[in-house]
Amino acid sequence: MISTLPIMSFLNDQSMFNFFQLINALYEYRSIIITTNKDFTNWGNFFFDDNIAVPIVDRIIHHSHIFMMGGESYRLK
């Protein structure tokens, strides 16, 4: 489980590469649960590069069940 993904900060290329390798290793072999408050369309900004974000998002959403939850955040109260 990877919780609140946007809070994580990928400060360098090696960190982004390691995250991609983790997702790639788990892809089609294990379950992955990710919680985030960002749309997939904004992940290019988060990873600083669409060339990194697109393959990661592709592997995450393939065979996935996405639950969009609305309402106010309890963290902001």
N, C-alpha and C positions, 0 to 999 in steps of 0.2 A: 504494500500500500504506500502510495506517495501522496502525502497530504499537503494541501495548499501550495501547489506547484509554483505559482508566481512569487511566493515569498523566497523561494530558493533563488540564489543568484549565481548565474554562470559567469564567472569573472574572466575566464580565459577559454581558449579553444580546446584545451585538454579536458576541461570540465564538461563542455558540450559534447565532445567526442565520447567521454565516459558515459554520459547519460544516454546518448544514442546507442552505444554498445549494450547497455543494460536493457533498453527497450527492445533492441534487435535480438538479444539472446532470449528474452522471454516471449517474443512474438511467436504465436501459434503453439507454444509449449506450456505456458503458465498463465494464470490470471493476473491481471494488473488492475488495481483500483487507484484512480487518480482523482483527487478533489482539487478544484480550481474555481476561481471566480472570473476567469478570462475566457472569452470565446476562442475557438481554434483560429479564427481569422486574425487574432492579435498575437499569436504565438511567434510570428516572425519578428515582432518588436522585442519580445521577451528573450529570444535566442539571438538577437542582433543580426539574424541572417535567415532569409526565407529558404535558402538551400539546405539549411540544417532543420528548420521547423517542418518543412513539408514531408520529408521521409519519416520523421518521428510521428507526426499527426497521422500520416497514412497507416502506419503500423498500429497505432493506438485505436483508430476508429474501425479498422477492418475487423469484422466479426464482433463488434462491440455492442453494448447496450448503454446508451447515453441517457442519463436522467437529468433533465433540466429542472432545477428547483428555483422557485421565485420567492419573493417576499423580502422582508428586512433581514439584515444580518444581525445575529445575536451578538456578534463581536462589536458592532457599532453602537450598541445600546449602553 
